[in-house]
């Protein structure tokens, strides 16, 4: 039987750190094929969908989408290893069924242990939808404190005060997040992950790695011929796709 090497993508917004990791992996795991390197979260998500690699080594803080958001949106067999300078994300990383969590600066001994752990885990089945949905529900729980009620967003060189209750959805777009109301759209720099932590979970629901919707403005749902779920929002014609990982959260709706 022909042996098929494992394949991976790397994602880091600092090119020299991505090259360092690539070199370390080449030395410690020469059989691993690096099929692509992404410089931001949106490109990482696109490359994962395009190549369906076995592994994704994801920086957590990246433009467009964080590594956590990229991992939430994975719909194929790809397993995640997070590489970051910030240890406060460790619990969230493992709730995303991460194979491991590496802190920068990388140490060869620690990376070697990660490789051994990953090689063993790749022969095991990935987590099922039920366990992933449970992890997502845990991530949606809010700490004590007041939820976000108003925000300041830009449009055409002006800054506007917007009531969060008027927002139909938030959607990551390169370096910005689009704030869509029934009348217009605005831009903010707050990443989707930070918004999710500050919004009321009874009103807002993440439905895709790049999208959070306001349930109060949900007009209905639709499934296409492949049973993919889409949401229709009041006041606009745009339909929003629901990532497979988030479909169980809508089971009761």
C-alpha positions in Angstrom: 0.0 0.0 0.0 1.3 3.4 -0.9 2.1 5.7 2.1 0.4 9.1 1.9 2.4 11.7 3.9 0.5 13.9 6.3 -0.1 17.4 5.1 -0.3 20.7 7.0 -0.8 24.5 6.6 0.8 27.1 8.8 -0.9 30.4 9.7 0.9 33.4 11.3 0.8 37.1 10.5 4.5 37.4 11.2 6.3 35.8 8.2 9.6 35.2 10.0 7.9 33.3 12.7 6.0 31.2 10.1 9.3 30.5 8.4 10.9 29.5 11.7 8.1 27.0 12.4 8.4 25.7 8.9 12.1 25.1 9.3 11.7 23.5 12.7 9.0 21.1 11.3 11.2 20.3 8.3 14.0 19.3 10.7 12.0 17.4 13.3 9.2 15.9 11.0 10.7 15.8 7.5 7.8 13.6 6.2 5.2 16.3 6.9 4.3 18.2 3.8 3.6 21.9 4.3 1.2 22.7 1.5 0.6 26.4 2.2 1.4 29.3 4.6 -1.2 31.9 5.4 -0.5 35.4 6.8 -4.0 36.1 8.2 -7.0 34.2 9.5 -9.2 34.6 6.4 -6.5 33.1 4.1 -6.0 30.3 6.7 -9.7 29.4 6.6 -9.7 29.5 2.7 -6.5 27.4 2.5 -7.9 24.8 4.9 -11.1 24.5 2.9 -9.1 24.3 -0.3 -6.5 21.7 0.7 -8.3 19.8 3.5 -4.9 19.2 5.3 -4.5 16.8 8.2 -3.1 19.6 10.4 -3.3 23.4 10.8 -0.7 25.2 12.9 -2.6 28.4 13.8 -1.5 31.5 15.5 -4.3 32.8 17.7 -4.0 36.6 17.2 -4.2 37.2 13.4 -5.9 39.9 11.2 -9.3 39.0 9.8 -10.1 36.0 11.9 -8.3 34.7 15.0 -6.9 31.2 15.1 -9.8 30.2 17.4 -12.4 31.5 14.9 -10.6 29.6 12.1 -10.7 26.4 14.1 -14.4 26.9 14.9 -15.2 27.0 11.1 -13.3 23.9 10.1 -15.7 21.5 8.4 -13.3 18.8 7.2 -10.9 16.5 8.9 -8.3 19.1 9.7 -7.0 19.1 13.3 -5.6 22.2 14.9 -2.4 23.0 16.8 -2.3 26.5 18.2 0.9 28.5 18.3 0.8 31.7 20.2 2.6 34.1 22.6 -0.4 34.3 24.8 -1.1 31.6 27.4 -4.5 32.9 28.4 -6.2 31.2 25.4 -5.1 27.7 26.5 -8.5 26.6 27.9 -10.3 27.8 24.8 -7.8 26.1 22.6 -8.5 22.7 24.1 -12.2 23.3 24.1 -11.8 23.5 20.3 -10.4 20.0 20.4 -6.9 21.3 19.8 -4.2 18.6 19.5 -1.7 20.9 21.3 -1.0 24.4 22.4 2.5 25.8 21.8 3.9 29.0 23.3 6.3 31.3 21.5 9.2 31.4 21.4 9.2 27.8 20.2 11.6 25.4 21.8 12.7 22.3 19.9 12.1 19.9 22.8 8.5 21.1 23.2 7.8 21.0 19.5 9.2 17.4 19.4 6.7 16.4 22.1 3.9 18.1 20.1 4.9 16.1 17.0 4.8 12.9 18.9 1.3 13.8 20.3 0.0 14.8 16.9 1.3 11.6 15.2 -0.5 9.5 17.8 -3.7 11.5 17.6 -3.9 11.5 13.8 -4.8 7.8 13.9 -7.8 8.5 16.2 -11.2 9.7 14.9 -11.9 13.5 15.1 -14.4 14.8 17.7 -18.1 14.4 16.7 -20.5 17.2 16.2 -22.1 16.7 19.6 -18.9 17.2 21.5 -18.0 20.2 19.3 -21.4 21.8 19.9 -20.9 21.3 23.7 -17.6 23.1 23.5 -19.1 25.9 21.5 -21.8 26.3 24.1 -19.2 26.6 26.9 -17.3 29.2 24.9 -20.5 31.2 24.5 -21.0 31.6 28.3 -20.4 35.1 29.5 -18.4 36.2 32.5 -20.1 38.4 35.0 -20.5 41.9 33.8 -22.6 44.1 31.5 -23.0 43.1 27.9 -22.2 45.5 25.0 -25.2 47.8 24.3 -23.7 50.5 22.1 -20.7 50.7 19.8 -18.9 53.3 17.7 -18.4 52.4 14.1 -17.1 54.2 11.0 -18.6 54.9 7.6 -17.3 57.2 5.0 -14.9 59.0 7.3 -17.5 59.6 10.0 -18.0 57.8 13.3 -21.5 56.7 14.3 -23.0 55.6 17.6 -25.0 52.4 17.0 -27.3 50.5 19.3 -26.2 46.9 19.4 -29.9 45.8 19.3 -30.2 47.4 15.8 -27.4 45.2 14.4 -28.5 42.4 12.1 -25.1 40.7 12.1 -21.4 41.2 12.5 -19.1 39.7 9.8 -15.3 39.6 9.6 -13.9 41.3 6.5 -10.1 41.3 6.2 -8.8 43.7 8.8 -12.2 45.0 9.8 -15.5 43.7 11.1 -18.7 44.7 9.1 -21.6 45.9 11.3 -24.8 45.4 9.3 -28.0 47.1 10.2 -31.3 47.2 8.2 -30.4 50.6 6.8 -26.6 50.5 6.3 -23.3 48.9 7.1 -20.4 50.2 9.1 -16.8 49.1 10.0 -15.1 48.5 13.3 -11.7 47.0 14.2 -12.9 44.7 17.0 -12.3 41.0 16.0 -15.3 38.6 16.0 -13.8 36.7 18.9 -13.8 39.8 21.1 -17.3 40.7 20.1 -18.6 37.2 20.9 -17.2 37.6 24.4 -19.0 40.9 24.9 -22.4 40.3 23.3 -25.5 39.0 25.1 -25.6 35.2 24.3 -29.4 35.2 24.6 -29.6 37.7 21.7 -26.6 36.9 19.5 -25.4 33.6 18.1 -22.2 32.8 16.2 -23.2 30.9 13.0 -19.9 30.8 11.1 -16.2 31.4 11.8 -16.7 35.0 10.5 -20.4 35.8 11.4 -22.4 36.6 14.5 -26.2 37.2 14.0 -28.8 38.9 16.1 -31.6 36.4 16.7 -34.1 39.2 17.2 -33.8 40.0 13.5 -33.9 36.4 12.2 -36.6 36.1 9.6 -36.3 32.4 8.8 -34.0 29.6 7.6 -33.5 27.7 4.3 -31.7 24.5 3.3 -30.3 24.1 -0.2 -30.1 20.8 -2.2 -27.1 19.7 -0.2 -28.9 20.3 3.1 -26.7 23.3 3.9 -28.4 25.7 6.3 -28.8 29.4 5.5 -30.3 32.2 7.6 -32.6 35.0 6.3 -32.5 38.3 8.2 -35.3 40.9 8.3 -34.9 43.9 6.1 -32.2 42.6 3.7 -32.0 40.0 0.9 -28.6 38.6 1.9 -28.6 35.0 3.2 -26.0 33.9 5.7 -24.6 30.4 5.6 -24.4 28.4 8.9 -21.2 26.4 9.3 -21.7 22.7 9.9 -20.1 23.1 13.3 -22.8 25.5 14.4 -25.9 23.7 13.0 -26.5 21.8 16.2 -27.0 25.1 18.0 -30.1 25.7 15.9 -31.6 22.3 16.4 -34.4 23.6 18.6 -35.3 26.5 16.3 
